[in-house]
Amino acid sequence: MSGGGIKAGRTLAMGQDEAVGGGRQSVEAPFGRALARLGQSRHAIVGLTADLGKYTDILPFRDAFPDRFFNVGMAEQNLVAVAAGLARTGKVPFATTYGVFATRRAYDFVAIALAHSNLNVKIVAGLPGLTTGYGGTHQAIEDLALMRMIPGLTVIDPCDATEIEAATEAIAEHQGPVYMRLMRGSVPVVFEPGYKFEIGKARRLREGSDVGVVATGFMTERALDAAEALQQRGISVGVLHVPTIKPFDAAAVTEFAASVDHIVTAENHVMVGGLASLVVESLFEAGIAKKVTRIGLPDRYIECGAVPTLQAKYGLTTEAVVATITGLELA
């Protein structure tokens, strides 16, 4: 898709802690809204949380289906184990917590209790990357790298409210374990209603010939805005959105790379083990020799602070994408 389906209007301000939009229209709790809708026709869906229902936007489902909602308390390993048990009885559990807790605290349970048995559990993880100012204890900056290493686990990093809702529907249909990043609260709208999300498929959102930005999560929004700004400077920038980290759409990446002079990756994640690594691996396997410039977080824990300040400091802004691309040696 080239350009179509991208919402250009900017009418409302950013929402609370996440601070992931540049004034675009937003939707409140898109994940919880989508799950509550799905629950009306899919009676096997159940909701779980580890004492973070309010902060992972699952309360719309709890309010609609209180008998199908379980709070296991601050015990993330139990959260995964209970979800695994429910899946073995034919339920489709959606388990919510923060990304740091789902990965660092419950990694073995996800690997063995879920993925090893290919159980139909969906882990929905809040505070991905640099979307909270609470420091290294709460910022899931390495979760994509960790989770993509687990065999059989699908890993998703949605861009906006529209894609969160579409991805929630898609993973409910998907048979098998899923880890999905969650932007919570008031989430910006980048894609028009009706945007089609497909597990394992990347989408070319903008054509360009000078530079190609391969982006995931909310960095796709930054990439699109940067491409628009750079067009005014005479730089043609294409954008490939990769919402599924695993299975990775290597074919789309290599095709996209062949159409531009320079590749830039953009991710709300450390630059090691996530999107940038996947892009480089894909180009190597395809025999494509092309320099890749990475935008992402450094190999360090991030301090506490205001989210917009931290994102600006560590380069997760439209301005940073523009600066990176203008600094390239373009022919």
N, C-alpha and C positions, 0 to 999 in steps of 0.2 A: 504494500500500500504506500503510495507516495503522497504524503500530505493529507489525504482524505481521512476523516474521522477524528481529527485533532481539534479540540475545542480551543478557540483562540480568545474568547471573551474573558475579561478579568474584572469581576465585579465585587467579590467578597475578599475579606482578609484571610490571612493564614490562621490555622487552628492550633491552639494550645501548645503543649510541650513539643510536639513533633516539628513544628515550624518548617514544613517541607514544601511550601508553595510560594509563589511570587504574586499573590493577590488574586489568584484565579477563584472562580466559583468553587464552593466546596460542598461536600455531603457529610452529614454526621453519621458516624458509626456504620460505614458501608458493609463491613463484614457481618456485624450482628443483624443488620436489616436483611441481608441476603440469606443468612442462615435461618432466620425466623420464617422467611418466605418458603424456603426449601422444606422446613419442618412441617408445613401444612400438608404437603403431599407425600413426603418421605418420612414415614413413621418410624423407620429404623434409626434415624439420626438422633443422637444424644449429645448433650453438651457437658463438658467438664472444665474445671479450672482449678488451679492451685492457689486459691484465695486471692485471685486477681480478676474476678469477673468484671468489676467496674472498670478496670484499667486495661482490659483486652476486648472491650466492646461486645461481649457475649450476652450482656444483660437483656437485650431485646428477645433473644431466644429463651432465656430463663423465664422472662415474664410471660411469654406465650405458652411455654411448655414446662411449667415448674416440676412436673413429675418425671421429666426427661433430662433434668439438669442436676449435676453432682459437683459439690465443692469438696475436694479432698483435703483442703488445708494446705499449709506451706510445706508440701512434701512432693517435690517434682518427680522423684523416682516412683512414688506411689501413683502419681497422676498417670504416668505412662503405663505402669503395670495394670492399673484399674481399666484404663482404656483398652489395653490388650485383652483383658478378660472379657470386657463387653463385646469387643470385636469377635471373639470366639463364639459368642452366643448369637451372632448375626446382626448385631448393632453396628452403626456407622458412627464411631465417636469422633467428635471435634474437641480437641483438648487444647486449652489456651493457657499460656503463661508468657513470661518474658523470654526473649531469645537466649539471653545468657543462662537462664535456668534450664531451659529445654536442652541446651547443648552441654554446657560445662557440668551441670549437676546430674543430668540424666542420660548422658551419652551412651553408656553401656546398655541401659534399659532400652533406648531407642534402637540401638544396633541389634541386640539379641532378642528382646521381648517383641519388638515390632518387625524390623526389617528381615531378620533371620527367618521368621515365620511368614513373611509377606502378609502381615495383618492389615486390615483395612482401617487404619487410624490416621486421622489428619491432625497434625500438630500445627497450631496457628500461633506464631511467636511475635510478641510486641517488642517495641523499642529496638528495631534493627539499626545497626551501625550508629551513626551520629545523629540520632533523633531525640536524644535526651541529654540533659546537662548534668546528670548524676554521676558522671565519671566512669572509670573502668569497671566498677562492680555491676553496672547496669547497661553499659553500651555493648551490644552484640556486634563487635567489629570483625570477628573471625568466624561467624557462624556458617557462612556459605562454604568456606573451605572445609570446615569440620564435617558438615552434613553431606557434602557431595562425595565424601570418601566412603560413606556407608553404602554397601551394595544394595541395589533395589529401592533406594529411597528417592522419591521425586522431590526436587527442591525448586521453590518458586519465589521470585522477588518482584511483586507487582509494582506498577508505576503510579497508579492513581486510584481514586474511588471507583471509577467505572471498571477498571481491571480487577480490583479487589472483589467486587461483586461477581464479575464474570468468572474469575478464577475460583471463587468459593463454589459456584455451581459446577464448574468443571471437575474440581477435586472430589466433590460429592459423587459424581458419576464414575470417577476413576477407581479402579480396583487396586488397592495396595496402599502402603504407607506414604504419607506426604509431609513435608516440612514447608510451611509457607510463612514468609515474613509478613508482618502486619503493621501498617500505618494506622494509627488509631485516632479517635476523636474526630475533628473536622478535617477531612482529607480533600485536597484539591482535586478538581476534575480537569484532566488533560484530554481524555478521549471522549468523543460523543457517545451518547447512549446507543446501544446496538453494536458497539465495538466487539469484535469476535476474539476471544482468547482461546488458544489451543495449546494444551500441554505439549512441550517439546518443540514449539515453533517460534522462531524469531520473526519480527515484522519490520520491513523497511518502511519507515515513516516519512523519509525525505530523501530525495535524490540529490547527489552532489558529485563533483568530479575532482576537487582539490583534496579534500580531507573527508574521511569517513569516521564518524564517532559510533562506536559500539557501546551501548549503555544498558544498564539494568536498574530496576527500582526507580526511586525518585530522580536519579541522575539523568534519566531519559528526558524528563521535563526540562532540566537544565540544558541538556544538549540541544533540544529543539529551540529553546529561547536563544541560545548562543548562535545556532545556525542562522536564525533570523537576523540577529544583530550583525553577524559577519557578512551576510549577503550584502548589506549596505556598504561594506568595505571592499566589495569585489571578490570575496572568498567564498567559493562554492562548497558547502558542507552537507554531506549526507548523514542520515541518522538511522542506525539499525537498533531496534529495541529487542532485547533478549530477556524476556520475563522468566524463562525457565532455565535455571542453571544446570539442572539434571532432569531428564536427558537433554544434553546440549545440542543445539542446532548448528553443528559444525559446517554443514553444507551451505547454510545461509551466510555464515560468517566468511567462509572462503570466497563465495561468489561476490559478496559485498566488498571484500578486500581487493579483489581483482579489478573493481570498477573505480578505485580511487588511488591517489598518489601516496597518501599518508593515512595511517590508522591511529586513532586515539581511543583508548578505553576509558570508561567513566563508571565508577561504582562507589556506593556507600559502604565501603568494606576495606579492609587492609588490602594492599596491592599484591599480596602474596597469597596464592591458593584460590582466589576467587575468579571473577570474570576475566581479568587481564591474563591470568595463567591459562585459563581455558582457551582464550583467543590465540595466544602464542602457541599452545599445544596444537590447536586446529590448523594453524598456518604451517607449522613444522610438518605435521602429518601429510598435508597437501603439497608439500614441497614449494611453498610460497615464501620467498625471502623478502620481507618487508619490515621496515622499522615500525615498532609499536611504541607509542608514547602513552604512559599510564597516568590516569587521574584517579586518586583514591587516598585512603588513609595510610600513614606511615606505620612502620613496624614498632609500635609503642602503644601503651595505654594512654587514653586521652583524659585530660584533666576535667574537673567540674567547671561549669560556666553556662552562660546563656547560649542556647542552641544556635541562633543566628551568628553570634560572635565566634563560636567554635567552628561552625561550617565555613565561615569566611577565612578563619585562620588556617584551616586544613584543606582549603581548596575545593569544597563541595558546593560551589555557587556557580551561577551563570557567568558571573564576571571572571571567575577562575578558569572556566572552560574557554571563554573568549581569549583570555590572556595566554593560555597554553597554546591555542591554535595560532594566534597571531605571532607567537614566538617561534613557530616552526619555520624551517627553511623551505619555502614553497617555490616551485619552479616558475 
